[in-house]
Amino acid sequence: MTIDSGLTSTASLLHMYSRRLKRTKNDAQLSRETEDLVSFLRRYPEDHLAMVSFRTRDGGFHLFLADAEETTVLFWMKMFDKFPEHPPKAPQPPAADD
């Protein structure tokens, strides 16, 4: 797995996702998730946030917003989730000898 992070401006994210919200009307789930993000950003009192990305060995991807010190995850950006196309098979129990 790989974890990357970086600071970003709350105002910049708010501006970007407020604009994107206008283009999500054809996808109810994306629209709802983007509206949740915009609402969170409007309420967030600090000037900066950390964007934290999490990549799994099997190709999964998740994106979160954390406080600037990266001590607390504040928001899960579900619209960016990517799950592996072929999830790993669950281990099978050993066959019982008859």
VMD Tcl script that builds the backbone (N, CA, C; Angstrom):
set m [mol new atoms 294]
animate dup $m
set s [atomselect $m all]
$s set {name element resname resid chain x y z} {
  {N N MET 1 A 0.846 -1.174 0.000}
  {CA C MET 1 A 0.000 0.000 0.000}
  {C C MET 1 A 0.889 1.233 0.000}
  {N N THR 2 A 0.344 2.322 -0.514}
  {CA C THR 2 A 1.057 3.592 -0.575}
  {C C THR 2 A 0.148 4.689 -0.051}
  {N N ILE 3 A 0.696 5.534 0.800}
  {CA C ILE 3 A -0.053 6.677 1.321}
  {C C ILE 3 A 0.715 7.937 0.960}
  {N N ASP 4 A 0.034 8.888 0.330}
  {CA C ASP 4 A 0.615 10.183 -0.023}
  {C C ASP 4 A -0.267 11.271 0.554}
  {N N SER 5 A 0.341 12.420 0.835}
  {CA C SER 5 A -0.460 13.531 1.353}
  {C C SER 5 A 0.189 14.855 1.000}
  {N N GLY 6 A -0.614 15.907 1.079}
  {CA C GLY 6 A -0.126 17.256 0.844}
  {C C GLY 6 A -1.149 18.268 1.308}
  {N N LEU 7 A -0.669 19.437 1.680}
  {CA C LEU 7 A -1.566 20.505 2.125}
  {C C LEU 7 A -2.244 21.163 0.937}
  {N N THR 8 A -3.461 21.582 1.152}
  {CA C THR 8 A -4.211 22.307 0.131}
  {C C THR 8 A -5.056 23.382 0.800}
  {N N SER 9 A -5.412 24.377 0.056}
  {CA C SER 9 A -6.214 25.488 0.559}
  {C C SER 9 A -7.690 25.098 0.619}
  {N N THR 10 A -8.307 25.335 1.759}
  {CA C THR 10 A -9.739 25.075 1.902}
  {C C THR 10 A -10.530 25.903 0.896}
  {N N ALA 11 A -10.167 27.176 0.739}
  {CA C ALA 11 A -10.881 28.062 -0.191}
  {C C ALA 11 A -10.760 27.569 -1.632}
  {N N SER 12 A -9.592 27.069 -1.998}
  {CA C SER 12 A -9.386 26.561 -3.352}
  {C C SER 12 A -10.257 25.334 -3.614}
  {N N LEU 13 A -10.295 24.415 -2.652}
  {CA C LEU 13 A -11.154 23.236 -2.803}
  {C C LEU 13 A -12.619 23.633 -2.882}
  {N N LEU 14 A -13.026 24.569 -2.037}
  {CA C LEU 14 A -14.418 25.021 -2.041}
  {C C LEU 14 A -14.781 25.623 -3.394}
  {N N HIS 15 A -13.914 26.445 -3.937}
  {CA C HIS 15 A -14.164 27.056 -5.245}
  {C C HIS 15 A -14.283 25.973 -6.331}
  {N N MET 16 A -13.333 25.046 -6.332}
  {CA C MET 16 A -13.307 24.012 -7.367}
  {C C MET 16 A -14.543 23.112 -7.295}
  {N N TYR 17 A -14.890 22.639 -6.106}
  {CA C TYR 17 A -16.005 21.698 -6.003}
  {C C TYR 17 A -17.367 22.380 -6.065}
  {N N SER 18 A -17.442 23.653 -5.746}
  {CA C SER 18 A -18.693 24.394 -5.959}
  {C C SER 18 A -18.983 24.477 -7.454}
  {N N ARG 19 A -17.948 24.700 -8.242}
  {CA C ARG 19 A -18.112 24.733 -9.699}
  {C C ARG 19 A -18.463 23.358 -10.251}
  {N N ARG 20 A -17.780 22.339 -9.751}
  {CA C ARG 20 A -18.048 20.975 -10.231}
  {C C ARG 20 A -19.454 20.517 -9.876}
  {N N LEU 21 A -19.967 21.004 -8.755}
  {CA C LEU 21 A -21.310 20.613 -8.326}
  {C C LEU 21 A -22.342 20.931 -9.401}
  {N N LYS 22 A -22.154 22.023 -10.107}
  {CA C LYS 22 A -23.092 22.425 -11.164}
  {C C LYS 22 A -23.117 21.424 -12.318}
  {N N ARG 23 A -22.047 20.627 -12.449}
  {CA C ARG 23 A -21.962 19.674 -13.562}
  {C C ARG 23 A -22.283 18.244 -13.145}
  {N N THR 24 A -22.836 18.065 -11.952}
  {CA C THR 24 A -23.110 16.704 -11.474}
  {C C THR 24 A -24.588 16.353 -11.489}
  {N N LYS 25 A -25.415 17.204 -12.029}
  {CA C LYS 25 A -26.869 17.012 -11.937}
  {C C LYS 25 A -27.367 15.741 -12.611}
  {N N ASN 26 A -26.624 15.195 -13.562}
  {CA C ASN 26 A -27.056 13.975 -14.256}
  {C C ASN 26 A -26.708 12.700 -13.495}
  {N N ASP 27 A -26.001 12.832 -12.386}
  {CA C ASP 27 A -25.589 11.673 -11.591}
  {C C ASP 27 A -25.953 11.967 -10.139}
  {N N ALA 28 A -27.068 11.407 -9.686}
  {CA C ALA 28 A -27.601 11.734 -8.353}
  {C C ALA 28 A -26.605 11.424 -7.238}
  {N N GLN 29 A -25.932 10.287 -7.323}
  {CA C GLN 29 A -24.986 9.927 -6.265}
  {C C GLN 29 A -23.795 10.877 -6.250}
  {N N LEU 30 A -23.217 11.158 -7.412}
  {CA C LEU 30 A -22.093 12.086 -7.484}
  {C C LEU 30 A -22.509 13.474 -7.017}
  {N N SER 31 A -23.693 13.900 -7.384}
  {CA C SER 31 A -24.203 15.202 -6.959}
  {C C SER 31 A -24.320 15.270 -5.436}
  {N N ARG 32 A -24.864 14.224 -4.840}
  {CA C ARG 32 A -25.031 14.173 -3.378}
  {C C ARG 32 A -23.667 14.177 -2.673}
  {N N GLU 33 A -22.726 13.371 -3.177}
  {CA C GLU 33 A -21.397 13.307 -2.564}
  {C C GLU 33 A -20.655 14.631 -2.710}
  {N N THR 34 A -20.800 15.283 -3.854}
  {CA C THR 34 A -20.150 16.575 -4.067}
  {C C THR 34 A -20.784 17.642 -3.190}
  {N N GLU 35 A -22.103 17.620 -3.052}
  {CA C GLU 35 A -22.787 18.573 -2.165}
  {C C GLU 35 A -22.342 18.373 -0.720}
  {N N ASP 36 A -22.183 17.127 -0.297}
  {CA C ASP 36 A -21.682 16.857 1.059}
  {C C ASP 36 A -20.293 17.455 1.250}
  {N N LEU 37 A -19.439 17.308 0.246}
  {CA C LEU 37 A -18.087 17.867 0.314}
  {C C LEU 37 A -18.135 19.386 0.387}
  {N N VAL 38 A -18.924 20.010 -0.473}
  {CA C VAL 38 A -19.044 21.474 -0.477}
  {C C VAL 38 A -19.575 21.961 0.870}
  {N N SER 39 A -20.555 21.287 1.419}
  {CA C SER 39 A -21.102 21.667 2.731}
  {C C SER 39 A -20.033 21.559 3.812}
  {N N PHE 40 A -19.267 20.480 3.775}
  {CA C PHE 40 A -18.178 20.324 4.744}
  {C C PHE 40 A -17.172 21.467 4.613}
  {N N LEU 41 A -16.764 21.765 3.379}
  {CA C LEU 41 A -15.762 22.814 3.163}
  {C C LEU 41 A -16.270 24.186 3.608}
  {N N ARG 42 A -17.548 24.458 3.415}
  {CA C ARG 42 A -18.122 25.740 3.858}
  {C C ARG 42 A -18.060 25.882 5.376}
  {N N ARG 43 A -18.222 24.781 6.075}
  {CA C ARG 43 A -18.223 24.812 7.544}
  {C C ARG 43 A -16.826 24.730 8.150}
  {N N TYR 44 A -15.860 24.221 7.394}
  {CA C TYR 44 A -14.534 23.980 7.964}
  {C C TYR 44 A -13.856 25.311 8.290}
  {N N PRO 45 A -13.423 25.515 9.537}
  {CA C PRO 45 A -12.945 26.836 9.961}
  {C C PRO 45 A -11.486 27.157 9.627}
  {N N GLU 46 A -10.698 26.173 9.240}
  {CA C GLU 46 A -9.267 26.404 9.012}
  {C C GLU 46 A -8.982 26.737 7.544}
  {N N ASP 47 A -7.841 27.383 7.308}
  {CA C ASP 47 A -7.456 27.791 5.953}
  {C C ASP 47 A -6.892 26.652 5.106}
  {N N HIS 48 A -6.348 25.636 5.759}
  {CA C HIS 48 A -5.708 24.546 5.019}
  {C C HIS 48 A -6.165 23.186 5.525}
  {N N LEU 49 A -6.139 22.244 4.608}
  {CA C LEU 49 A -6.447 20.840 4.870}
  {C C LEU 49 A -5.344 19.999 4.234}
  {N N ALA 50 A -5.229 18.779 4.682}
  {CA C ALA 50 A -4.343 17.828 4.018}
  {C C ALA 50 A -5.200 16.883 3.186}
  {N N MET 51 A -4.767 16.646 1.946}
  {CA C MET 51 A -5.393 15.609 1.116}
  {C C MET 51 A -4.533 14.370 1.285}
  {N N VAL 52 A -5.162 13.276 1.635}
  {CA C VAL 52 A -4.441 12.030 1.884}
  {C C VAL 52 A -4.982 10.967 0.935}
  {N N SER 53 A -4.098 10.419 0.115}
  {CA C SER 53 A -4.512 9.349 -0.796}
  {C C SER 53 A -3.941 8.028 -0.302}
  {N N PHE 54 A -4.708 7.000 -0.500}
  {CA C PHE 54 A -4.375 5.661 -0.033}
  {C C PHE 54 A -4.549 4.714 -1.205}
  {N N ARG 55 A -3.444 4.120 -1.654}
  {CA C ARG 55 A -3.488 3.153 -2.761}
  {C C ARG 55 A -3.165 1.769 -2.215}
  {N N THR 56 A -3.979 0.810 -2.594}
  {CA C THR 56 A -3.746 -0.558 -2.142}
  {C C THR 56 A -2.947 -1.324 -3.186}
  {N N ARG 57 A -2.336 -2.404 -2.778}
  {CA C ARG 57 A -1.520 -3.213 -3.698}
  {C C ARG 57 A -2.329 -3.777 -4.856}
  {N N ASP 58 A -3.611 -3.975 -4.629}
  {CA C ASP 58 A -4.439 -4.587 -5.674}
  {C C ASP 58 A -5.118 -3.564 -6.579}
  {N N GLY 59 A -4.710 -2.293 -6.490}
  {CA C GLY 59 A -5.242 -1.274 -7.388}
  {C C GLY 59 A -6.346 -0.413 -6.817}
  {N N GLY 60 A -6.698 -0.608 -5.565}
  {CA C GLY 60 A -7.717 0.236 -4.942}
  {C C GLY 60 A -7.179 1.630 -4.652}
  {N N PHE 61 A -8.079 2.591 -4.522}
  {CA C PHE 61 A -7.691 3.978 -4.259}
  {C C PHE 61 A -8.770 4.643 -3.418}
  {N N HIS 62 A -8.351 5.418 -2.425}
  {CA C HIS 62 A -9.274 6.168 -1.573}
  {C C HIS 62 A -8.646 7.527 -1.283}
  {N N LEU 63 A -9.483 8.545 -1.139}
  {CA C LEU 63 A -9.003 9.906 -0.904}
  {C C LEU 63 A -9.750 10.500 0.281}
  {N N PHE 64 A -8.993 11.103 1.182}
  {CA C PHE 64 A -9.548 11.679 2.400}
  {C C PHE 64 A -9.040 13.099 2.582}
  {N N LEU 65 A -9.780 13.888 3.346}
  {CA C LEU 65 A -9.300 15.182 3.815}
  {C C LEU 65 A -9.017 15.036 5.300}
  {N N ALA 66 A -7.882 15.572 5.725}
  {CA C ALA 66 A -7.485 15.522 7.126}
  {C C ALA 66 A -7.134 16.929 7.583}
  {N N ASP 67 A -6.980 17.085 8.891}
  {CA C ASP 67 A -6.517 18.373 9.394}
  {C C ASP 67 A -5.097 18.621 8.874}
  {N N ALA 68 A -4.645 19.867 8.926}
  {CA C ALA 68 A -3.348 20.242 8.355}
  {C C ALA 68 A -2.190 19.469 8.989}
  {N N GLU 69 A -2.348 19.055 10.232}
  {CA C GLU 69 A -1.300 18.299 10.917}
  {C C GLU 69 A -1.347 16.812 10.578}
  {N N GLU 70 A -2.363 16.407 9.839}
  {CA C GLU 70 A -2.564 15.023 9.412}
  {C C GLU 70 A -2.726 14.073 10.597}
  {N N THR 71 A -3.432 14.540 11.624}
  {CA C THR 71 A -3.677 13.687 12.788}
  {C C THR 71 A -5.090 13.118 12.800}
  {N N THR 72 A -6.017 13.754 12.069}
  {CA C THR 72 A -7.413 13.336 12.101}
  {C C THR 72 A -8.019 13.384 10.703}
  {N N VAL 73 A -8.598 12.270 10.273}
  {CA C VAL 73 A -9.344 12.262 9.013}
  {C C VAL 73 A -10.661 12.973 9.267}
  {N N LEU 74 A -10.985 13.945 8.407}
  {CA C LEU 74 A -12.183 14.763 8.583}
  {C C LEU 74 A -13.286 14.450 7.581}
  {N N PHE 75 A -12.904 13.999 6.381}
  {CA C PHE 75 A -13.896 13.790 5.330}
  {C C PHE 75 A -13.388 12.727 4.362}
  {N N TRP 76 A -14.248 11.779 4.046}
  {CA C TRP 76 A -13.939 10.722 3.083}
  {C C TRP 76 A -14.526 11.140 1.745}
  {N N MET 77 A -13.675 11.336 0.749}
  {CA C MET 77 A -14.110 11.764 -0.585}
  {C C MET 77 A -14.486 10.519 -1.396}
  {N N LYS 78 A -15.670 9.984 -1.108}
  {CA C LYS 78 A -16.126 8.714 -1.680}
  {C C LYS 78 A -16.156 8.726 -3.202}
  {N N MET 79 A -16.377 9.898 -3.802}
  {CA C MET 79 A -16.508 9.954 -5.255}
  {C C MET 79 A -15.219 9.551 -5.973}
  {N N PHE 80 A -14.105 9.494 -5.248}
  {CA C PHE 80 A -12.839 9.107 -5.862}
  {C C PHE 80 A -12.476 7.652 -5.592}
  {N N ASP 81 A -13.291 6.941 -4.827}
  {CA C ASP 81 A -12.982 5.550 -4.514}
  {C C ASP 81 A -12.869 4.721 -5.782}
  {N N LYS 82 A -11.861 3.889 -5.793}
  {CA C LYS 82 A -11.684 2.935 -6.890}
  {C C LYS 82 A -11.357 1.600 -6.233}
  {N N PHE 83 A -12.097 0.604 -6.622}
  {CA C PHE 83 A -11.862 -0.726 -6.091}
  {C C PHE 83 A -11.237 -1.578 -7.180}
  {N N PRO 84 A -10.468 -2.583 -6.805}
  {CA C PRO 84 A -9.825 -3.425 -7.815}
  {C C PRO 84 A -10.854 -4.046 -8.750}
  {N N GLU 85 A -10.464 -4.150 -10.021}
  {CA C GLU 85 A -11.368 -4.770 -10.991}
  {C C GLU 85 A -11.564 -6.248 -10.684}
  {N N HIS 86 A -10.536 -6.877 -10.194}
  {CA C HIS 86 A -10.598 -8.294 -9.848}
  {C C HIS 86 A -10.162 -8.438 -8.395}
  {N N PRO 87 A -11.120 -8.351 -7.477}
  {CA C PRO 87 A -10.744 -8.466 -6.068}
  {C C PRO 87 A -10.062 -9.801 -5.798}
  {N N PRO 88 A -9.125 -9.805 -4.853}
  {CA C PRO 88 A -8.452 -11.072 -4.552}
  {C C PRO 88 A -9.452 -12.106 -4.046}
  {N N LYS 89 A -9.182 -13.330 -4.403}
  {CA C LYS 89 A -10.051 -14.419 -3.948}
  {C C LYS 89 A -9.805 -14.667 -2.465}
  {N N ALA 90 A -10.881 -14.957 -1.769}
  {CA C ALA 90 A -10.762 -15.283 -0.350}
  {C C ALA 90 A -10.047 -16.621 -0.216}
  {N N PRO 91 A -9.169 -16.729 0.779}
  {CA C PRO 91 A -8.485 -18.014 0.965}
  {C C PRO 91 A -9.501 -19.123 1.232}
  {N N GLN 92 A -9.263 -20.250 0.637}
  {CA C GLN 92 A -10.148 -21.397 0.806}
  {C C GLN 92 A -9.618 -22.270 1.938}
  {N N PRO 93 A -10.520 -22.800 2.757}
  {CA C PRO 93 A -10.057 -23.698 3.821}
  {C C PRO 93 A -9.487 -24.976 3.207}
  {N N PRO 94 A -8.519 -25.571 3.886}
  {CA C PRO 94 A -7.952 -26.818 3.344}
  {C C PRO 94 A -9.024 -27.901 3.261}
  {N N ALA 95 A -8.909 -28.716 2.242}
  {CA C ALA 95 A -9.872 -29.813 2.058}
  {C C ALA 95 A -9.686 -30.831 3.170}
  {N N ALA 96 A -10.785 -31.311 3.689}
  {CA C ALA 96 A -10.730 -32.330 4.744}
  {C C ALA 96 A -10.440 -33.683 4.119}
  {N N ASP 97 A -9.523 -34.410 4.713}
  {CA C ASP 97 A -9.226 -35.762 4.222}
  {C C ASP 97 A -10.316 -36.704 4.694}
  {N N ASP 98 A -10.834 -37.510 3.773}
  {CA C ASP 98 A -11.900 -38.458 4.148}
  {C C ASP 98 A -11.321 -39.734 4.655}
}
mol reanalyze $m
mol bondsrecalc $m
mol representation Tube
mol addrep $m
